[in-house]
Amino acid sequence: MKEISRFRKFLLMVLFLVTQLGTVLAQQSMDAVLPPDPSVKIGKLPNGLTYYIRSNKMPENKVELRLVINAGSINEDDDQLGLAHMAEHMAFNGTKNFKKNEIVSFLQDIGVGFGNDLNAYTSFDETVYMLPIPTDKPGNLEKGFQVLEDWAHQVTYLDEDIETERAIILEESRLGKGAQDRMMRQIYPALFAGSKYAVRLPIGSEQVIKSFKPDVIRRFYKDWYRPNLMAVLVVGDVEPAMAEQLIRKHFEGLKNPANERKRETVKIPGYLKEEAIVVTDKEATGYSITLNYPISSAEEDKTVGGYRRNLVRQLFSSMLNQRLQELAQQANPPFVGAGAGYGAFVRGHENFRAVAVVGTGDIKKGLEALTTELERVNKFGFTASELDRAKKSMLSSMERSYNNRDKTESQVWVDEYVRNFLTGETIPGIEKEFALVKELVPGISLEELNATVKNALAKVHWQKTINWYMLPVLNQMQTPVYLHQLICWQS
Ligand SMILES: [Zn+2]
């Protein structure tokens, strides 16, 4: 009797230890940091400049070069509104080694459009220059690196070039890049109200662009175009050792400014109240509706656990999108298409959002259908068979990517690495991702998913917002109406 009891005690203890150990192991593996894809070499020069190199023969005889500056309009001072964007334009107006027409003819030579945001862009938090270089002609690659280096620290900023560029920027400011761009300029200040983002739209202020003194834009360039905020990326048909040599040759000599300014990141306080806006533009081609759920800080996805959380979210969106797609395929559908999911907001923030494109159809009907479906999911969750389908489709799509892993174009890789540099997005590589998906997906339960749904959608009810803010505007609209974009958000 005594023996048995001792044995049971021992057994219980072992079981306890095993369970504990199991928990600890699982915990550790969830906390394990995902290392970057071994096919990409990531390095840092002593001056702080980060570089990425990957050899890839899809397509052959082409190398994608990028110069990424981790600074954008958010870093402008009050007297510089619009000058991050203008600094990007100035890169095409002449540098130490290339007169204006020489840059233009080189870009035409290698078959890329030039200037005015065709192979560069400026956003709130970054400025990115893109050069796809065909390497069939000897000397192209070296010349491409020289252009990149010049952009990084040797743009000339001649007074007369600044004067000519003012007019171009003012024109862009007046006309925008089309209806979408013009509408976003009305939406952003409202969407980001209460944060610096609301007053740092990349297009800036006409007043500043008309009247700033040349030294004010030179100051922006000096402060923010510096190696410890830069990355150079080289992906394509190139020997990695040669790429690294070119990076060292062209970028090791760059210096950070004395008394460098702090590169601040900006927090959005979150929405203080629910609100909606209706934005119109004569050239918009249809209605669309966006419902923005509360914003939160973007969660790190550097670990296995973070990767798993993203998989859960992807399954959630894929099931929801399946339902929305079925609605769009009905006879007499409420919208042309709709989608929902988690997405990056501005840097460091994320939210859940749902979008419906109504086209020239009935906007109120589209709005009603979208919110009804969201309420239904919130209330009842998903079914086991929906989850099963979503898992199968996730596994097979990952398997497809894995099987096509040698066919990925350099441009796809380089875009991923740009995001890795700027936002820390993980780049574990397709082999590792396929293994993770196979390992983690089967263990994701319906309960866990439906809890995620509650977490994302609970407490947000659109009807009140729509009734209070949107319907009055919609009801006043004349027929025929301008086409609109509707945006709601809630705290
Ligand atoms: Zn522009």
Residues whose N, C-alpha, C, O or C-beta is under 5 A from the ligand:
A	BS01	ZN	N116 D117 E172
